Amino acid sequence: MKNLIKKIPQFLFFTGKGGVGKTSMSCAISVALAKNGKKVLLISTDPASNLDEVLETKLNSTPTKVNGLENLEAMNINPVVAAHEYKEKMVAPFKGILPQTAIEQMEEQLSGACTVEIAGFNEFSKYVGDIDISKNYDHIILDTAPTGHTLRLLKLPSAWNSFIEENSTGSSCLGAVSGLSHNKKLYENVVENLKNKDKTLLILVSRAEELSLIEASKASIELANQGITNQHLIINGVFKANDEDEIAKSFEEKSNKALLNIDETIKTLDKTTIGFYPNGAVGLEALENIINNTTPKEIEDSKEKLQNSLETILKDTCSWDELISDFEKDKNGLIMTMGKGGVGKTTIASNIALELAKRGHKVVLSTTDPASHLEYVSKTNENLTIEKIDPKIETQKHIDEVIALNEGKISSEDMALLKEELSTPCIEEIAVFKAFAKTVSKAKNSFVVLDTAPTGHTLLLLDASQAYHKEVLKNKNDALEKELVELLPLIKDEKYTKILLVTLPEATPTHEAKDLQEDLKRAGIKPYGWVINRTFALTNTNNNLLCQKALNEIKYIKEIKESLSLKTLIKSWIADNSEN
């Protein structure tokens, strides 16, 4: 890491999937630079930010001096709060003018992930794009960088407002940027700074895991396409077994395999490898250990402490057999696995489908992950049908339909805006949603297991705007119309639908799953239960470092059991488990 620190320009941006260690890495580098006499500002835009905990300093939305370091200031920009304030600002001029139903639709359009990301960008832009502010710091470091999608939106022409007002196409993201035109010059400065190799370095953070590295590669390509090519890869948490413990050796082998198969896109990037720290990185001492590549200390009696905790965390949890037996009672129905990428949704969904099929039930297993490895399932039971939904195919089908509906009816400028909007992640989710509708109806006569479902925001948006009902009517597809109309009530029906939130026993995946649960509740959907996946607490490892990691998992398991989940299943880490 010391070599990386020597060549950092003024602006440093960290990106990567939740839970890979962006905050730890950004804090470690910030501390190192401050100790070298540099004036540093560290900004987090993570809604579940633990910057306060890591730096052991109470932070807020303005730069605050970090305890114990003269040259380091830090701040939390809560994009959820920023998004709420942004939404209120956008909607306020129309209250009392437009009907309440129209106001509610506007509010929902501005309630999704796109708005959160844009609002976060809006808040930190002044620190990167305003020369009068940025000149006060040698380095400005951002924990959680804007995606390529956000950057594309910010470069759109200024015809946003008319497009939003006239848009009846079912697009859902562009409304988030409708109020940003007054800051257009500031955003242009930010985007230019991001592209300038002399000013900016983008850090891709990944774990030594297959899916995490794939996501890093995707981010690298997307950002490079937006002109941000000055990139560096940090591979975090590389584990080395220091004994003959079988779990430890398997864990190391799995990491080595992922690193051996790293994608060519990021293989050529400059890299920094960070070792495995079982207790995370909290406090200046822990951060300096990362900087100096210090070997983690062994803790006495870690195995004994873990054993003493196991009885408590396993109390009032359900077993795998109990979960499947509970599903069986209704003879049919929809089972959905939801959660962030990399927590094990595909594996859990596949195993549920296979077990139900083994017990003699007709089961349809559907996934939206074209890369998921379901081949082993398809050959094992005649009761099981595999139906893959390819997001690329469904998205292109949806795009073609929308463009066809608007061809010749809107201006060329608005058509360009429409095509840009149709390239966003929101559109993919909605296109897949339409494909889901066909599959969900099959759960009336069999079990349907869906891997990765639409979010609560998408459900609400579709329900509020009725855009897709209108689109269906235009296409005169009565069968599809019926499926779409029925879909939301079926998903809300707790007897018909069982939703499992899948997470890892770690801070970021747990808190992101918590946010997802709140999102679903807004749509009137109550998750059936939680699956805490890939925990080392149940592996019976004797390796001291892995026992320490297992002990660190306990607090998240307790949080889920005590305040988040009505029914909890805890699954052990296993060497051959898929990461999807």
Legacy VTK file of the C-alpha trace (Angstrom):
# vtk DataFile Version 3.0
C-alpha trace
ASCII
DATASET POLYDATA
POINTS 580 float
0.000 0.000 0.000
2.908 2.350 0.671
3.813 2.305 -3.039
0.246 3.273 -3.942
0.248 6.185 -1.486
3.316 7.720 -3.160
1.477 8.348 -6.465
-1.974 9.534 -5.349
-3.216 12.734 -7.104
-5.555 15.290 -5.514
-8.784 13.350 -6.028
-9.177 9.702 -5.114
-12.415 7.764 -5.701
-13.242 4.304 -4.340
-15.793 2.015 -5.961
-16.837 -1.620 -5.555
-19.699 -3.803 -4.374
-20.990 -3.526 -0.827
-18.880 -5.262 1.790
-15.578 -5.442 -0.124
-13.787 -3.020 2.202
-14.027 0.359 0.465
-14.352 2.229 3.745
-11.416 0.423 5.367
-9.201 1.101 2.368
-10.217 4.749 1.990
-9.652 5.348 5.710
-6.253 3.623 5.703
-4.995 5.705 2.777
-6.426 8.912 4.295
-4.636 8.234 7.587
-1.350 7.481 5.810
-1.507 10.711 3.788
-2.400 12.781 6.872
0.504 11.295 8.793
2.736 12.315 5.889
1.718 15.913 6.476
-0.944 16.186 3.733
-4.218 18.046 4.297
-6.924 15.433 3.593
-10.729 15.456 3.344
-12.456 12.046 3.387
-16.093 11.934 2.240
-18.451 8.943 2.476
-21.669 8.696 0.451
-22.602 5.273 1.801
-26.096 5.376 3.414
-24.922 2.676 5.837
-21.593 4.403 6.441
-19.464 3.172 9.326
-16.870 5.920 8.850
-17.551 7.136 12.389
-16.808 3.675 13.789
-13.645 3.118 11.762
-12.180 6.565 12.545
-13.590 6.594 16.108
-14.905 10.115 15.538
-18.467 11.435 15.557
-19.072 12.786 12.058
-21.838 14.731 10.323
-22.549 16.304 6.929
-19.781 18.930 7.269
-15.987 18.393 7.401
-14.991 17.357 10.937
-11.464 16.934 12.362
-10.666 13.263 13.043
-9.587 12.470 16.591
-5.844 12.002 16.881
-4.945 13.361 13.446
-4.197 17.012 12.812
-4.442 16.908 9.012
-7.473 14.680 8.445
-11.084 15.850 8.177
-13.994 13.550 7.370
-17.716 13.800 6.712
-20.754 11.634 5.970
-23.057 12.584 3.151
-26.161 10.480 3.688
-27.536 10.093 0.167
-30.865 8.789 1.486
-31.376 12.006 3.465
-30.060 14.046 0.534
-32.447 12.200 -1.796
-35.396 12.953 0.508
-34.510 16.642 0.602
-33.983 16.630 -3.163
-37.349 14.936 -3.714
-39.131 17.466 -1.513
-37.486 20.314 -3.435
-38.584 18.850 -6.780
-42.170 18.106 -5.750
-42.935 21.215 -3.642
-43.722 23.592 -6.588
-46.467 21.231 -7.824
-48.283 20.668 -4.516
-51.699 22.292 -4.599
-51.496 22.558 -8.395
-51.475 18.937 -9.558
-53.864 16.228 -8.278
-52.712 14.217 -5.257
-52.357 11.068 -7.372
-49.935 12.905 -9.682
-47.939 14.148 -6.660
-47.708 10.608 -5.297
-46.521 9.330 -8.657
-43.819 12.023 -8.810
-42.683 11.143 -5.294
-42.383 7.484 -6.165
-40.476 8.296 -9.364
-37.999 10.121 -7.164
-37.738 7.348 -4.551
-35.433 4.897 -6.258
-31.736 4.119 -6.352
-31.109 6.549 -9.209
-32.317 9.500 -7.143
-30.221 8.414 -4.166
-27.101 8.237 -6.295
-27.764 11.537 -8.041
-28.531 13.293 -4.742
-25.286 11.981 -3.259
-23.412 13.208 -6.309
-25.130 16.572 -5.976
-23.880 16.918 -2.400
-20.222 16.047 -2.879
-19.868 17.868 -6.230
-18.991 21.159 -4.622
-15.951 19.608 -2.955
-14.659 18.248 -6.257
-15.952 20.779 -8.779
-15.653 24.041 -6.832
-12.056 25.274 -7.086
-12.444 27.649 -4.139
-13.258 24.702 -1.859
-11.012 21.984 -3.299
-7.899 24.202 -3.129
-8.053 23.954 0.685
-7.020 20.267 0.575
-4.040 18.384 -0.800
-6.245 15.329 -1.258
-10.008 14.778 -1.393
-10.964 11.126 -1.039
-14.437 9.800 -1.805
-15.634 6.518 -0.347
-18.147 5.210 -2.965
-17.647 6.761 -6.375
-20.339 7.632 -8.897
-21.092 4.889 -11.397
-20.794 5.158 -15.135
-24.578 5.328 -15.245
-24.626 8.469 -13.105
-21.934 10.089 -15.203
-23.899 9.383 -18.382
-27.004 11.008 -16.943
-25.094 14.113 -15.935
-23.864 14.592 -19.474
-27.353 14.614 -20.994
-28.640 17.779 -22.716
-30.677 20.313 -20.762
-34.016 19.256 -22.236
-34.840 17.147 -19.166
-37.932 18.960 -17.950
-39.952 18.813 -21.170
-39.020 15.180 -21.565
-40.209 14.279 -18.074
-43.476 16.147 -18.505
-44.289 14.421 -21.780
-42.863 11.019 -20.966
-45.404 8.205 -20.903
-43.034 5.489 -21.923
-42.466 3.797 -18.635
-38.984 5.190 -18.071
-38.198 5.626 -14.400
-34.717 7.034 -13.840
-34.537 10.280 -15.722
-36.857 12.086 -13.318
-34.026 11.976 -10.809
-31.968 14.405 -12.863
-34.755 16.768 -13.855
-33.753 19.387 -11.289
-30.014 19.403 -11.811
-29.716 21.752 -14.774
-28.989 24.802 -12.577
-25.738 23.140 -11.469
-24.742 22.067 -14.956
-21.409 23.956 -14.976
-20.413 22.513 -11.590
-21.116 18.971 -12.781
-19.141 19.570 -15.941
-16.157 20.522 -13.750
-16.587 17.378 -11.660
-16.785 15.113 -14.696
-13.717 16.768 -16.232
-11.768 16.343 -12.978
-12.769 12.673 -12.897
-11.341 12.156 -16.395
-8.092 14.052 -15.725
-5.328 11.512 -14.984
-3.207 14.181 -13.329
-5.990 15.027 -10.899
-7.879 11.781 -10.286
-7.206 8.113 -9.521
-10.091 5.658 -9.280
-9.625 2.716 -6.930
-11.540 -0.483 -7.687
-11.878 -2.533 -4.502
-12.577 -6.254 -4.650
-12.324 -9.309 -2.482
-10.450 -12.395 -3.623
-13.770 -13.901 -4.740
-14.991 -14.771 -8.220
-18.135 -12.634 -8.278
-16.485 -9.663 -6.574
-13.712 -9.633 -9.190
-16.275 -9.901 -12.015
-18.134 -6.875 -10.632
-14.862 -4.944 -10.401
-14.215 -5.746 -14.050
-17.696 -4.527 -15.060
-17.194 -1.268 -13.137
-13.788 -0.788 -14.745
-15.240 -1.113 -18.248
-18.243 1.138 -17.519
-16.103 3.909 -16.039
-13.465 3.615 -18.760
-16.243 4.095 -21.309
-16.971 7.415 -19.585
-13.350 8.486 -19.933
-12.092 7.486 -16.472
-9.120 5.292 -17.316
-6.698 6.115 -14.496
-7.609 3.055 -12.404
-5.996 0.962 -9.670
-7.178 -2.378 -8.272
-7.074 -3.255 -4.570
-7.731 -6.921 -3.795
-8.763 -7.006 -0.168
-8.788 -9.805 2.400
-6.427 -12.304 0.752
-6.254 -15.228 3.201
-3.201 -17.403 3.812
-3.640 -20.543 5.885
-1.057 -20.696 8.682
-1.920 -24.196 9.908
-3.327 -27.529 8.701
-6.945 -26.668 9.475
-9.048 -28.058 6.609
-11.456 -25.100 6.538
-8.545 -22.645 6.399
-6.861 -24.543 3.561
-10.136 -24.716 1.603
-10.707 -20.989 2.090
-7.221 -20.195 0.793
-7.632 -22.526 -2.205
-10.930 -20.901 -3.181
-9.345 -17.432 -3.063
-6.356 -18.593 -5.109
-8.665 -20.046 -7.757
-10.574 -16.751 -8.057
-7.315 -14.796 -8.413
-5.977 -17.235 -10.990
-9.071 -16.696 -13.179
-9.128 -12.895 -12.911
-10.615 -11.130 -15.956
-8.205 -9.655 -18.499
-9.865 -6.224 -18.129
-8.503 -5.714 -14.633
-5.584 -8.154 -14.817
-3.404 -5.488 -16.445
-4.212 -2.756 -13.883
-1.729 -1.735 -11.214
-2.650 -3.737 -8.117
-2.337 -3.643 -4.362
-3.016 -6.799 -2.347
-4.244 -6.505 1.248
-4.104 -9.421 3.649
-6.933 -10.925 5.681
-7.862 -9.028 8.851
-10.503 -11.015 10.762
-11.731 -8.183 12.954
-12.048 -5.532 10.288
-10.327 -2.193 10.630
-11.564 -0.033 13.506
-9.339 2.665 14.997
-6.085 4.278 13.916
-3.953 1.365 15.108
-5.885 -1.139 12.973
-5.656 1.158 9.942
-1.910 1.535 10.383
-1.630 -2.270 10.490
-3.162 -2.342 7.004
-0.813 0.400 5.773
2.232 -1.392 7.178
1.011 -4.872 6.155
1.252 -6.044 9.777
0.430 -9.710 10.436
-2.859 -10.029 12.420
-2.425 -11.010 16.064
-3.725 -14.290 17.310
-6.220 -14.094 20.182
-6.137 -16.619 22.995
-9.193 -18.789 23.564
-10.928 -17.590 20.368
-12.203 -21.138 19.687
-13.570 -21.454 23.230
-15.258 -18.033 23.064
-16.867 -18.999 19.780
-18.186 -22.283 21.161
-19.717 -20.432 24.098
-21.592 -18.146 21.696
-22.933 -20.826 19.384
-25.756 -22.013 21.615
-27.084 -18.449 21.902
-27.036 -17.630 18.176
-28.606 -20.955 17.166
-31.483 -20.604 19.624
-34.830 -19.939 17.927
-33.460 -20.410 14.419
-34.980 -22.768 11.898
-33.218 -25.679 10.238
-33.042 -26.315 6.515
-35.478 -29.226 6.840
-37.953 -27.088 8.807
-37.812 -24.348 6.161
-38.569 -26.750 3.295
-41.315 -28.496 5.290
-42.926 -25.122 5.948
-42.932 -24.345 2.215
-44.514 -27.761 1.516
-47.635 -27.089 3.572
-49.301 -24.998 0.845
-48.589 -27.564 -1.949
-47.726 -24.670 -4.327
-46.658 -21.030 -4.303
-43.951 -18.536 -5.131
-40.599 -18.455 -3.304
-38.236 -15.555 -4.008
-34.646 -15.031 -2.879
-33.576 -11.394 -2.669
-30.409 -9.611 -1.590
-27.273 -7.942 -2.899
-24.930 -9.590 -5.388
-22.493 -12.108 -3.977
-24.471 -13.196 -0.895
-25.564 -16.571 -2.301
-29.099 -15.992 -3.649
-28.711 -18.333 -6.627
-27.334 -21.168 -4.527
-30.097 -20.862 -1.927
-32.827 -20.709 -4.600
-31.386 -23.725 -6.442
-31.139 -25.806 -3.294
-34.723 -24.961 -2.273
-36.021 -25.919 -5.723
-34.074 -29.174 -5.778
-35.181 -30.204 -2.296
-38.863 -29.552 -3.075
-38.492 -31.557 -6.306
-36.886 -34.445 -4.383
-39.928 -34.487 -2.125
-42.161 -35.076 -5.120
-43.366 -31.540 -5.933
-43.472 -29.953 -9.388
-41.041 -27.024 -9.295
-40.083 -24.239 -11.708
-36.715 -22.613 -10.962
-36.142 -19.297 -12.685
-33.118 -17.053 -12.511
-32.112 -13.745 -14.068
-28.415 -14.512 -13.845
-27.274 -15.781 -17.274
-23.975 -16.894 -15.748
-25.495 -18.947 -12.945
-24.415 -22.583 -12.815
-27.647 -24.559 -12.628
-26.587 -27.458 -14.823
-26.087 -29.779 -11.868
-29.688 -29.212 -10.854
-31.244 -29.825 -14.254
-30.041 -33.422 -14.464
-31.051 -34.545 -11.024
-34.853 -34.602 -10.861
-37.662 -34.962 -13.389
-39.935 -32.764 -11.235
-37.686 -29.733 -11.751
-37.935 -27.327 -14.695
-35.267 -24.658 -15.274
-36.354 -21.424 -16.944
-33.606 -18.843 -17.274
-34.617 -15.249 -17.870
-31.864 -13.471 -19.772
-31.882 -9.786 -18.737
-30.148 -8.704 -21.972
-32.774 -10.370 -24.176
-35.704 -9.099 -22.097
-34.254 -5.582 -21.912
-33.699 -5.368 -25.647
-37.239 -6.605 -26.250
-38.574 -3.876 -23.934
-36.406 -1.178 -25.543
-37.592 -2.133 -29.012
-41.246 -1.954 -27.889
-40.874 1.484 -26.274
-38.956 2.976 -29.208
-41.521 1.589 -31.649
-44.330 3.218 -29.653
-42.633 6.627 -29.765
-41.035 6.616 -33.215
-42.274 9.647 -35.159
-44.234 11.001 -32.182
-41.439 12.858 -30.312
-38.554 15.114 -31.390
-35.114 13.748 -32.259
-33.699 15.385 -29.100
-36.310 13.714 -26.917
-35.714 10.414 -28.705
-32.001 10.690 -27.855
-32.943 11.289 -24.218
-35.334 8.355 -24.302
-32.672 6.009 -25.703
-30.210 7.109 -23.001
-32.811 6.481 -20.320
-33.537 3.067 -21.820
-29.877 2.117 -21.267
-30.058 2.508 -17.469
-30.134 -0.262 -14.850
-33.697 0.705 -13.906
-34.920 -0.306 -17.342
-33.311 -3.719 -17.070
-35.083 -4.305 -13.773
-38.438 -3.348 -15.267
-37.913 -5.440 -18.409
-37.103 -8.437 -16.256
-40.152 -7.650 -14.150
-42.378 -8.147 -17.186
-40.746 -11.538 -17.815
-41.270 -12.451 -14.151
-44.999 -11.825 -14.519
-45.343 -14.761 -16.874
-43.480 -17.105 -14.542
-45.203 -16.027 -11.316
-48.626 -17.089 -12.570
-47.340 -20.691 -12.780
-47.146 -20.791 -8.973
-50.926 -21.333 -8.897
-50.341 -24.956 -9.882
-46.767 -25.675 -8.764
-43.872 -24.250 -6.802
-42.018 -21.440 -8.509
-38.624 -20.408 -7.103
-37.335 -17.066 -8.401
-33.737 -15.990 -7.930
-33.553 -12.182 -7.761
-36.843 -10.320 -7.703
-37.864 -6.730 -8.467
-37.309 -4.276 -5.642
-40.052 -2.604 -3.664
-39.361 0.629 -5.522
-40.028 -1.049 -8.856
-43.227 -2.615 -7.550
-44.464 0.727 -6.272
-43.507 2.554 -9.424
-45.358 0.125 -11.619
-48.374 0.205 -9.368
-48.448 4.006 -9.096
-47.839 4.986 -12.690
-49.678 2.139 -14.415
-47.244 2.816 -17.245
-46.941 -0.826 -18.087
-50.667 -1.431 -18.017
-50.965 1.382 -20.586
-48.160 -0.070 -22.635
-49.830 -3.489 -22.594
-53.115 -1.956 -23.740
-51.320 -0.260 -26.652
-49.869 -3.608 -27.631
-53.259 -5.278 -27.159
-51.708 -8.225 -25.352
-54.574 -9.346 -23.133
-52.704 -12.310 -21.632
-49.754 -10.187 -20.544
-52.078 -7.486 -19.241
-53.771 -10.042 -16.974
-50.426 -11.308 -15.684
-49.219 -7.780 -14.880
-52.462 -6.799 -13.173
-52.406 -9.953 -11.058
-48.711 -9.809 -10.219
-48.588 -7.259 -7.419
-51.549 -8.723 -5.459
-49.993 -12.184 -5.748
-46.636 -10.965 -4.426
-48.392 -9.203 -1.549
-50.294 -12.402 -0.676
-48.279 -13.978 2.171
-49.859 -17.381 1.580
-48.969 -17.329 -2.128
-45.524 -15.682 -1.877
-42.607 -16.330 0.483
-39.673 -13.894 0.224
-36.304 -14.833 1.695
-33.749 -12.073 2.241
-30.254 -13.517 1.841
-27.269 -11.841 3.500
-23.812 -12.460 4.919
-23.029 -11.952 8.639
-21.185 -8.709 7.926
-22.001 -5.019 8.342
-22.675 -3.885 4.764
-24.679 -6.866 3.409
-26.781 -6.924 6.589
-27.599 -3.232 6.529
-28.267 -3.269 2.774
-30.683 -6.162 3.270
-32.312 -4.156 6.055
-32.822 -1.258 3.609
-34.282 -3.693 1.073
-36.738 -4.966 3.685
-37.900 -1.405 4.366
-38.253 -0.867 0.614
-40.487 -3.932 0.350
-42.568 -2.859 3.319
-43.334 0.417 1.503
-44.864 -1.729 -1.203
-46.932 -3.655 1.329
-44.717 -6.748 1.169
-43.481 -8.495 4.319
-40.504 -10.849 3.894
-41.061 -14.387 5.124
-37.598 -14.734 6.651
-33.839 -14.238 6.408
-31.015 -16.563 5.399
-27.655 -15.698 6.967
-25.293 -17.332 4.513
-21.667 -18.481 4.522
-20.985 -18.023 8.220
-17.694 -19.331 9.604
-19.253 -19.644 13.044
-20.745 -23.021 12.057
-17.716 -24.468 10.243
-16.024 -25.937 13.320
-12.738 -24.389 12.180
-9.809 -24.395 14.567
-7.878 -21.733 12.680
-7.354 -18.780 15.011
-7.979 -16.073 12.394
-11.162 -17.711 11.120
-12.390 -18.153 14.696
-11.840 -14.432 15.187
-13.849 -13.733 12.034
-16.598 -16.019 13.304
-16.707 -14.154 16.620
-17.067 -10.886 14.680
-20.075 -12.381 12.818
-22.010 -12.937 16.043
-23.172 -9.324 16.484
-24.707 -9.241 13.000
-26.424 -12.582 13.525
-27.880 -11.254 16.783
-29.020 -8.002 15.104
-30.884 -9.943 12.415
-32.463 -12.392 14.846
-33.466 -9.830 17.446
-34.706 -6.914 15.337
-35.018 -7.773 11.643
-36.211 -11.309 10.975
-39.282 -13.307 12.019
-37.713 -16.554 10.826
-33.958 -17.061 10.516
-31.888 -19.773 8.845
-28.106 -19.782 9.359
-26.033 -21.535 6.676
-22.398 -22.490 7.108
-19.568 -21.512 4.755
-18.606 -24.448 2.542
-15.713 -24.694 0.142
-17.661 -25.538 -3.018
-20.491 -23.023 -2.489
-21.345 -20.777 -5.426
-20.993 -17.068 -4.873
-24.039 -15.988 -6.867
LINES 1 581
580 0 1 2 3 4 5 6 7 8 9 10 11 12 13 14 15 16 17 18 19 20 21 22 23 24 25 26 27 28 29 30 31 32 33 34 35 36 37 38 39 40 41 42 43 44 45 46 47 48 49 50 51 52 53 54 55 56 57 58 59 60 61 62 63 64 65 66 67 68 69 70 71 72 73 74 75 76 77 78 79 80 81 82 83 84 85 86 87 88 89 90 91 92 93 94 95 96 97 98 99 100 101 102 103 104 105 106 107 108 109 110 111 112 113 114 115 116 117 118 119 120 121 122 123 124 125 126 127 128 129 130 131 132 133 134 135 136 137 138 139 140 141 142 143 144 145 146 147 148 149 150 151 152 153 154 155 156 157 158 159 160 161 162 163 164 165 166 167 168 169 170 171 172 173 174 175 176 177 178 179 180 181 182 183 184 185 186 187 188 189 190 191 192 193 194 195 196 197 198 199 200 201 202 203 204 205 206 207 208 209 210 211 212 213 214 215 216 217 218 219 220 221 222 223 224 225 226 227 228 229 230 231 232 233 234 235 236 237 238 239 240 241 242 243 244 245 246 247 248 249 250 251 252 253 254 255 256 257 258 259 260 261 262 263 264 265 266 267 268 269 270 271 272 273 274 275 276 277 278 279 280 281 282 283 284 285 286 287 288 289 290 291 292 293 294 295 296 297 298 299 300 301 302 303 304 305 306 307 308 309 310 311 312 313 314 315 316 317 318 319 320 321 322 323 324 325 326 327 328 329 330 331 332 333 334 335 336 337 338 339 340 341 342 343 344 345 346 347 348 349 350 351 352 353 354 355 356 357 358 359 360 361 362 363 364 365 366 367 368 369 370 371 372 373 374 375 376 377 378 379 380 381 382 383 384 385 386 387 388 389 390 391 392 393 394 395 396 397 398 399 400 401 402 403 404 405 406 407 408 409 410 411 412 413 414 415 416 417 418 419 420 421 422 423 424 425 426 427 428 429 430 431 432 433 434 435 436 437 438 439 440 441 442 443 444 445 446 447 448 449 450 451 452 453 454 455 456 457 458 459 460 461 462 463 464 465 466 467 468 469 470 471 472 473 474 475 476 477 478 479 480 481 482 483 484 485 486 487 488 489 490 491 492 493 494 495 496 497 498 499 500 501 502 503 504 505 506 507 508 509 510 511 512 513 514 515 516 517 518 519 520 521 522 523 524 525 526 527 528 529 530 531 532 533 534 535 536 537 538 539 540 541 542 543 544 545 546 547 548 549 550 551 552 553 554 555 556 557 558 559 560 561 562 563 564 565 566 567 568 569 570 571 572 573 574 575 576 577 578 579
